[in-house]
Amino acid sequence: MSGGYRDFGDFLREHFTGKVQKISINAGFTCPNRDGTKGRGGCTYCNNVTFNPDYCNPVKSVAEQLEEGRRFFARKYPEMRYLAYFQAYTNTYGDIDHVCRLYDEALATPGVVGLVIGTRPDCMPDGLLGYLSSLRRKGTFVLVEYGVETWRNDTLRLINRCHTWEESADAITRTAAAGVLTGVHVIAGLPGEDGGDVAETARHLSQLPLDTVKLHQLQLIRGTRLAEQVERGELQVPRWTVDEYIDVCLGFISHLSPTIAIERFTSQSPDNMLISPRWGLKNYQFTALLHRAIVSRGVAQGDALQ
Ligand code: SF4
């Protein structure tokens, strides 16, 4: 661990020698919280186009998207190897044979050495988990990232996630038991939550067999249901300054087990879609400020856990 917390680089170095880069792909998955299986309209903050880089286009095959991503990075780093990052929507949702074929296509692409699969905690059937487990037994890097967002069920209801914390804990436990690397995604600043709630989510996550976590600030995106609710005054979300959000991150780090690697603290949506917060900082600039605060305040990961 360096700089007060275990970062994603530390985690990757335990699995690979040399540089490894994720390439985001959109494999044309949908989401059970949009098509009516779990809910309609999706999570209130969700506008899926905000997290797709330009080279992702579902009309292109998985292999084509990976090859385009690889060409982009290989100019600068010819030795780089890649993780296929199934990012858009719910990447375990669909006919199992079809889903497995997409993963196999990714792993057959030259330079690809593993999978990172973003999904919902209520979307990991045992059959698919068994397949991922078999890949792991053959030595393939497979990390499943569950959108947990918060441990508070009242908040999950408020944002229409249509799953519970208990389902998150169950998915994490089953995935880790299957020998598959397990990560989560958490949002800081959901309606009705403060920094204490974010720290409490970290404390709950620390009791689970997790490998990685991504934290990011709630971004209020134009056209989302949450943005409309906030505009109409029906809901309020924290309007943290950069310094206040640094405090939130420090609380999260202090309450997170030092065995869990932290991949990120911020996310950046396209400027023309973002209502708030508008900090005017790139992710790396925020991280530099956070690192300074970690040093000056002597924070270490897990130091608030008993
Ligand atoms: S955030 Fe994820 S789970 Fe929620 S609606 Fe969007 S794609 Fe579906």
Residues whose N, C-alpha, C, O or C-beta is under 5 A from the ligand:
A	BS01	SF4	C31 N33 G42 C43 C46 Y89
